[in-house]
Amino acid sequence: MALTQSQPTHYELHDPDVRLMLQVRDGDAAAFTELVLRYQNRLLTVLEHLVGSREQAEDLAQDVFVRVFKARQRYEPEAKFSTWLFTIANNVASNALRSRSRRREVGVPEGNGADSAPLALDQLAKAASGFMPTRALDKAEQAEMVRHAVAALSERQRMALLLAKFEGMSYQDIAQTMGLSVQAVKSLLSRARVNLKEILTPYVERGTRPDEAESPPSGTSESQEQEQP
Amino acid sequence: MSDNHSSLSEPTTIDDEIVAYLDGELDTEAIARVERRLSEDASYRARLGQLQHAWDLLDNLRRTEADDEFVQSTVAMVAVQAEQEAKTQKMRIVRQQSLAWLTLTAAVLLSIAAGYAVLHRRMTRDDRNLVRDLPVIEHVDEYLNVEDVSFLKQLAHENLFAVEVDDGT
């Protein structure tokens, strides 16, 4: 049965955030503010762990909301609102990370709040081998260790992992958000979690962490990926 | 069974299978297979435990909370965007209206010009006809007394009335 404009879509019926966005489309400013309130923390969380900087995450999150507002008049609910929002966020973050890479290539110094380059997996794994002095891990150190481990993942692995962990997205939703096949998402998440395990398990088992003198990064694990979109 | 699950029923690696199982993305048949293996294979169980544990460690990642200014500054940015859109829209409307007036004016001017051209041509043609027929008009009284044009032509040929004939022929 073909849908007409008068018939609500599946998402309009089942997703309250879609209904809010449709109100934004109709010019309701309060509805837009409500969407910002509902999603600001979620968006900031994913973006901060993706780009490694709170300051940049805030800029990117605001960019995402402005893009949502700009797109309001042609908005059609063809997916869950969160999927659509994080699709925009993924694009915004990818562009930002790509720009950052280009700046690094030409030797442009990073501004305040920019993340240090992610540690290479091999560096972290080596640190976990036990050659470093031992110290009991406290909660803050553990959090820092996990943060470094996540930062060591490739951008796509990191994004898929963050969407799965913080947004509880299904493989289908992640695929839609990132413009990949479900199989590609499955591979991404599998590799991401294996990489995390390889880095984190030794720390957890021995309660050790790398010494403060970590080696400079030598790249991420992009070369390990063979995902097929 | 959804298409999503059917595409995941054939994992490519053990880790793919374990991770998909932990994420609840396997179909019934695959779940049964994994659970059977878990009950039989200690190393498989250990692998699952490690992957699950690493996943649980992600709970150490803090969830960011926006400060009060974030909403305000975001809404302010959007308000600026809305204002810019309104200005652009207004300029577009003014341009469209100007274009409409220009088109109307051009149409009116063209109509006037076309009408003048037609009228001018008609009047000019009438004048031209009059100029052409002037010699005849000047002697129309004499011609009305002549019954036959051939008689006039014969008179012209014999050149009896040279001065008057020039005007008529």
Interface residues (C-beta under 8 A of the other chain):
Chain A: F32 T33 V36 L37 Q40 N41 L44 T45 E48 H49 R54 A57 E58 A61 Q62 F65 V66 F69 K70 K139 Q142 A143 V146 R147 V150 L161 A164 K165 F166 S170 Y171 Q172 V182 Q183 K186 S187 L189 S190 R191 R193 V194 L196 K197 L200 T201 V204
Chain B: N4 S7 L8 P11 T12 T13 D15 D16 V19 A20 D23 E25 Q50 L51 H53 A54 W55 L57 L58 N60 L61 R62 R63 T64 E65 A66 F70 V71 S73 T74 V75 M77 V78 Q81 A82
